[in-house]
């Protein structure tokens, strides 16, 4: 499929829900792979305007304002290409859709200089977007290290901009499969803002002082004594969102050591969960509009063998609810 893009500045209209938010925080969310410090440098270097006026990082934005970012020339990605296996579900001139394995970090960072998804992408894909930055080419959204499943990656900057807009405007459908402790009902909606935990900086919290809106909904539920197998849809994409929200309502994800999902003692018929060495969380389905042609595209990935093996070791489930 040929690409339909030309190079142009990146522009975003501030939605009502972002009114009052700092400019740098807003740009972190819509630009998808840049850190806040990188965004602040772009602003201080004069690459960002609001309604054609130079802006400061801490300015509070207003509904309907137009934020324009003129990115400097992109340097080559400094992450090294590595011949790591990669399960590519689909690719064309604009996007790559893949099934990320659990245990793989998305991009290089502190403690993970290599062996990441980006290292694998640089080996398998020759034309990745540079908007994500030198160590995050093509990355529009992320999955946690311990989460497996479907991701989309941009192959050039205009595709990156359009996909980022779709994520920002909540046009992307994201559905996960999770095994949680306790009985949670289908139809449950969790609407709780999420921010950085003030005590443990490795965690996020639904009780943080500085938090951003987050919405999660349980779409299906299969019950077994002590646990529920859920399909979960998220309408926002906050860090650790599903893990934080399910823990906040008293149903942490089985195997999630960071958010209370690991138990030393379990009933005999649930002992299969002790095989888990990561949270039972899988990105099962992703749907978005193609950034070039506009047609709706939908991709899914089956449960990987470690999660399916746990389910196979449990008793029969009840019917869908």
C-alpha positions as a printed Julia matrix, in Angstrom:
321×3 Matrix{Float64}:
   0.0     0.0    0.0
   1.69    3.28  -1.03
   2.11    6.03   1.52
   0.05    9.2    1.02
   2.01   11.6    3.2
   4.2    14.66   2.81
   6.45   16.06   5.49
   4.77   18.82   7.55
   4.8    20.33  11.05
   2.85   18.42  13.68
  -0.27   20.24  14.89
  -2.75   19.32  17.62
  -5.97   20.97  18.76
  -6.29   21.0   22.57
  -9.38   18.96  23.57
 -11.65   20.1   26.37
 -10.38   17.42  28.76
  -6.81   18.74  28.4
  -7.75   22.34  29.21
  -5.63   23.55  32.13
  -2.96   20.89  31.56
   0.68   21.93  31.23
   1.95   22.11  27.66
   4.87   19.72  28.25
   2.62   17.06  29.8
   0.16   17.34  26.9
   2.92   16.9   24.32
   4.29   13.84  26.11
   0.9    12.18  25.6
   0.36   13.13  21.94
   3.89   12.68  20.62
   4.03    9.11  21.94
   7.7     8.26  22.47
   9.51   11.33  23.78
  10.35   11.88  27.41
   9.22   14.99  29.26
  12.78   16.32  29.33
  13.02   15.92  25.54
   9.72   17.79  25.14
  10.91   20.59  27.43
  14.06   20.96  25.34
  11.98   21.21  22.15
   9.93   23.98  23.79
  12.95   25.87  25.15
  14.65   25.65  21.74
  11.65   27.37  20.15
  10.2    24.41  18.25
   6.73   24.66  19.83
   4.06   27.35  19.4
   0.5    27.81  20.63
  -1.65   29.65  18.11
   1.6    30.76  16.43
   3.03   32.25  19.64
   6.15   30.93  21.35
   5.22   28.9   24.41
   6.65   27.89  27.79
   6.65   24.34  29.12
   4.52   25.2   32.15
   1.85   27.23  30.36
  -1.71   26.04  31.03
  -3.46   25.27  27.78
  -7.02   26.19  26.85
  -9.69   24.29  24.98
  -9.42   24.76  21.2
  -5.88   26.19  21.11
  -3.65   24.96  18.31
  -0.29   23.52  19.35
   2.3    23.22  16.58
   5.57   21.31  16.88
   8.33   21.72  14.29
  10.72   18.86  14.92
  14.41   19.33  14.14
  16.09   16.99  11.69
  16.03   13.48  13.04
  19.37   11.81  13.61
  19.79    8.12  13.0
  18.61    5.89  15.79
  21.48    5.0   18.08
  20.01    1.76  19.31
  21.7    -1.19  17.64
  19.83   -3.56  15.37
  19.66   -7.05  16.84
  18.55  -10.25  15.12
  15.9   -11.03  17.72
  12.8   -13.05  16.77
   9.77  -10.86  16.09
   6.21  -12.01  15.41
   5.04   -9.55  12.74
   1.3    -9.81  12.12
   1.13   -7.22   9.33
   3.19   -4.51   7.66
   2.98   -2.1    4.76
   4.63    1.2    3.8
   3.14    2.99   6.82
   2.78    0.63   9.79
   4.01   -2.57  11.41
   1.67   -4.58  13.62
   3.31   -7.17  15.85
   2.7    -9.59  18.69
   5.09   -8.57  21.49
   6.33  -11.4   23.7
   6.22  -11.09  27.47
   9.57  -10.25  29.04
  10.65   -7.89  26.25
  11.07   -4.21  27.09
   9.75   -1.91  24.34
  12.69    0.5   24.06
  16.22    0.85  25.46
  16.57    2.63  28.77
  18.23    2.42  32.16
  19.0    -1.22  32.84
  17.92   -2.32  29.35
  20.44   -1.08  26.76
  19.74   -3.97  24.39
  17.42   -6.88  23.74
  14.4    -4.59  23.38
  11.59   -4.45  20.86
  13.23   -1.42  19.24
  16.48   -3.37  18.76
  14.49   -6.12  17.06
  12.55   -3.64  14.91
  15.74   -2.01  13.66
  16.84   -5.43  12.38
  13.54   -6.42  10.77
  12.26   -3.02   9.54
  14.39   -0.57   7.62
  12.23    2.57   7.59
  11.03    3.47  11.08
   9.64    6.86  12.13
  12.12    9.12  13.89
   9.58   11.07  15.96
  10.0     8.72  18.88
  13.59    9.87  19.34
  16.95    8.19  18.88
  16.17    5.26  21.15
  12.44    4.99  20.44
  11.98    5.03  16.65
   8.45    4.28  15.52
   7.0     3.75  18.99
   3.45    5.15  19.25
   2.31    3.3   22.38
   3.81    0.78  24.77
   3.07   -2.46  26.56
   4.64   -3.21  29.93
   7.59   -5.59  29.96
   5.47   -8.38  31.43
   2.54   -7.84  29.04
   2.29   -9.7   25.76
   0.19   -9.0   22.69
  -0.7    -6.68  19.82
   1.15   -3.4   19.2
   1.29   -1.01  16.22
   4.48    0.82  15.19
   4.8     3.74  12.75
   7.19    3.43   9.83
   7.46    7.16   9.1
   6.79   10.45  10.84
   3.42   11.31   9.28
   2.05    7.88  10.18
   3.4     8.43  13.69
   1.55   11.75  13.94
  -1.76   10.32  12.73
  -1.62    7.24  14.97
  -0.7     9.43  17.95
  -3.73   11.59  17.2
  -5.98    8.54  17.13
  -4.67    7.37  20.5
  -5.08   10.88  21.92
  -8.65   11.2   20.56
  -9.58    7.71  21.82
 -10.31    6.35  18.38
  -8.17    3.25  18.92
  -9.91    0.18  20.38
  -7.75   -1.73  22.88
  -8.92   -4.97  24.47
  -6.97   -7.14  26.89
  -7.39  -10.52  28.57
  -6.64  -10.6   32.3
  -6.98  -13.17  35.07
  -7.81  -11.44  38.35
  -8.33  -12.44  41.96
 -11.91  -12.56  43.2
 -15.25  -12.16  41.46
 -15.61   -9.12  39.2
 -18.71   -8.63  37.08
 -18.94   -7.9   33.36
 -20.01   -4.32  32.71
 -17.99   -2.91  35.61
 -16.58    0.52  34.74
 -13.57    1.93  36.57
 -13.23    5.68  36.21
 -10.3     6.8   38.36
  -7.47    9.19  37.52
  -3.95    7.74  37.62
  -0.65    9.37  38.55
   2.8     8.51  39.88
   2.77    6.95  43.34
   4.4     9.51  45.67
   6.06    6.81  47.8
   7.15    4.18  45.28
   8.21    5.86  42.03
   8.14    2.52  40.22
   4.39    2.38  40.7
   1.36    4.3   39.52
  -1.6     5.0   41.78
  -5.31    5.84  41.59
  -4.78    8.03  44.67
  -1.97   10.22  43.34
  -2.22   13.97  43.91
  -1.23   14.77  40.32
  -3.23   12.38  38.16
  -4.76   12.11  34.7
  -8.15   10.76  33.69
  -8.3     7.01  33.06
 -11.26    4.77  32.15
 -11.35    0.95  32.12
 -14.31   -1.36  31.51
 -14.81   -5.09  32.05
 -16.54   -6.34  28.88
 -16.71  -10.08  29.63
 -16.19  -12.22  32.73
 -15.82  -15.97  33.28
 -15.93  -17.02  36.92
 -14.18  -19.75  38.86
 -14.0   -20.02  42.62
 -11.5   -17.36  43.61
 -10.6   -15.88  40.21
 -12.2   -14.25  37.16
 -11.01  -14.37  33.56
 -11.85  -10.97  32.06
 -11.87   -9.15  28.79
 -10.94   -5.56  29.53
 -11.33   -2.5   27.29
  -9.42    0.7   28.0
 -10.44    4.11  26.69
  -7.25    5.85  27.82
  -3.66    4.64  27.83
  -2.09    5.52  31.15
   1.0     3.73  32.44
   0.02    0.45  34.17
  -3.63    1.47  33.78
  -5.33   -1.93  33.88
  -3.06   -3.19  36.66
  -3.67   -0.1   38.79
  -7.43    0.02  38.22
  -8.07   -3.65  38.94
  -5.97   -3.48  42.09
  -7.83   -0.3   43.14
 -11.17   -2.17  43.14
  -9.75   -5.12  45.05
  -9.15   -7.46  42.11
  -5.4    -7.4   41.31
  -4.14   -9.27  38.27
  -2.93  -12.76  39.11
   0.88  -12.87  39.06
   1.35   -9.1   39.32
   3.97   -8.7   42.04
   3.99   -4.89  41.83
   0.26   -4.47  42.44
  -0.62   -7.18  44.93
  -1.34  -10.06  42.58
   1.07  -12.67  43.96
  -0.17  -15.01  46.68
   1.91  -17.64  48.42
  -1.02  -19.85  49.31
  -3.78  -20.75  46.88
  -6.53  -23.36  46.86
  -5.56  -26.71  45.4
  -7.65  -26.32  42.27
  -5.95  -22.98  41.54
  -2.35  -24.14  41.94
  -1.75  -23.75  38.2
  -1.43  -19.98  38.75
   1.79  -20.58  40.67
   3.47  -21.26  37.32
   3.18  -17.57  36.43
   6.32  -15.45  36.51
   4.55  -12.32  35.19
   1.11  -10.69  35.35
  -1.63  -12.6   33.54
  -2.27   -9.73  31.09
  -2.36   -9.95  27.3
  -3.19   -7.36  24.62
  -5.64   -9.49  22.66
  -7.11   -7.03  20.17
  -6.2    -3.67  18.61
  -8.28   -1.72  16.08
  -7.39    1.59  14.42
  -7.86    3.5   11.17
  -5.01    3.09   8.72
  -2.98    6.33   8.86
  -2.72    6.45   5.07
  -5.9     5.08   3.57
  -8.25    5.57   6.52
  -9.78    2.08   6.38
 -10.54    0.45   9.73
  -8.07   -2.32  10.61
  -8.33   -4.88  13.39
  -5.71   -7.3   14.69
  -5.72   -9.97  17.36
  -3.21  -12.28  19.02
  -4.02  -15.55  20.81
  -2.94  -16.17  24.38
   0.74  -17.19  24.52
   1.61  -20.67  25.76
   2.47  -19.64  29.34
  -0.94  -18.05  29.93
  -2.86  -20.72  28.04
  -1.05  -23.37  30.08
  -2.32  -21.78  33.3
  -5.9   -21.81  32.01
  -5.58  -25.42  30.89
  -4.54  -26.33  34.44
  -7.66  -24.78  36.02
 -11.14  -26.34  36.37
 -13.92  -25.54  33.92
 -15.16  -21.95  33.74
 -18.72  -20.72  34.04
 -20.56  -19.27  31.03
 -19.9   -15.73  29.79
 -21.62  -12.88  31.61
